[in-house]
Amino acid sequence: MSANLPANPNLPRPSLHLLLKAIGDPTRWAILGALTSGEPQMVIEIAEKIGASASTVSKNLAIMRKANVVTANRAGLYSIPRAYLPTLGQPIIDFGHCLLRFDAQGDGEG
């Protein structure tokens, strides 16, 4: 995989402006960390993991969806597109513009 492009060339690289907005907030950063497992999760699951309300998580996920940083399936499960996860189970996200590394707990602080 190229260090500059997502693994899936059919998946558009997120807009840099929207990407920075999506990752520049501590709550959204925590959401990303919670989703690095690659497993789709419900809003309530994410909220429990990061210690926030479901309403707060839902509002932040909407911003992240607009930036194409996360996706939601028909069942309302959110995930990071597989193309941005170079190695499943590893707390690393590659958006093409940048490579994000999270600690083992997924909070990115450490």
KAUR-V840045 format. One record per pair of residues at least 12 apart in sequence whose ideal C-beta (glycine too) atoms are under 8 Angstrom apart, sorted by the first residue. I is the first residue (numbers start at 1). J is the second residue. D is the distance in whole Angstrom. If there is no record, write none. Layout:
BEGIN
<<I,J,D> <I,J,D>>
END
This chain:
BEGIN
<<1,86,6> <1,94,7> <3,94,8> <3,99,7> <4,96,6> <5,96,5> <6,81,8> <6,83,4> <6,84,6> <6,94,7> <6,95,7> <6,96,5> <7,82,8> <7,83,5> <7,84,8> <7,86,7> <7,94,7> <8,81,7> <8,82,7> <8,83,3> <11,68,8> <11,81,6> <11,83,4> <11,84,8> <12,68,6> <13,95,7> <13,96,4> <13,97,7> <14,67,5> <14,68,5> <14,69,6> <14,95,6> <14,96,8> <14,97,7> <15,67,7> <15,68,8> <16,97,5> <18,66,6> <18,67,4> <18,68,7> <18,69,8> <19,67,6> <19,69,6> <19,95,6> <19,97,6> <19,98,8> <21,63,7> <21,67,7> <22,63,6> <22,64,5> <22,67,4> <22,69,5> <23,69,7> <23,100,7> <25,60,7> <25,63,8> <27,50,7> <27,52,6> <27,56,6> <27,57,8> <27,60,5> <28,60,5> <28,63,7> <28,64,6> <29,107,8> <29,108,5> <30,50,4> <30,52,7> <30,106,8> <30,107,6> <30,108,8> <31,46,6> <31,50,6> <31,57,6> <31,60,6> <31,61,7> <31,64,7> <31,70,8> <32,64,8> <32,69,7> <32,70,8> <32,80,7> <32,93,6> <32,100,7> <32,102,7> <32,108,7> <33,50,8> <33,91,7> <33,102,4> <33,103,8> <33,105,7> <33,106,3> <33,107,5> <33,108,5> <34,46,5> <34,49,4> <34,50,6> <34,106,5> <35,70,7> <35,78,7> <35,79,6> <35,80,5> <35,106,8> <36,80,7> <36,85,7> <36,90,7> <36,91,4> <36,92,7> <36,93,6> <36,102,6> <36,106,5> <37,88,8> <37,89,7> <37,106,8> <38,79,7> <38,80,7> <38,82,7> <38,85,5> <38,88,4> <38,89,7> <39,79,7> <40,73,6> <40,75,8> <40,77,3> <40,78,6> <40,79,4> <41,77,6> <41,78,6> <41,79,7> <42,76,6> <42,77,6> <42,78,8> <43,57,5> <43,58,5> <43,61,7> <43,76,7> <43,78,7> <46,61,8> <46,78,7> <49,106,8> <50,107,8> <61,78,6> <68,81,8> <69,84,8> <69,95,7> <80,93,6> <91,103,7> <91,104,7> <91,106,6>>
END
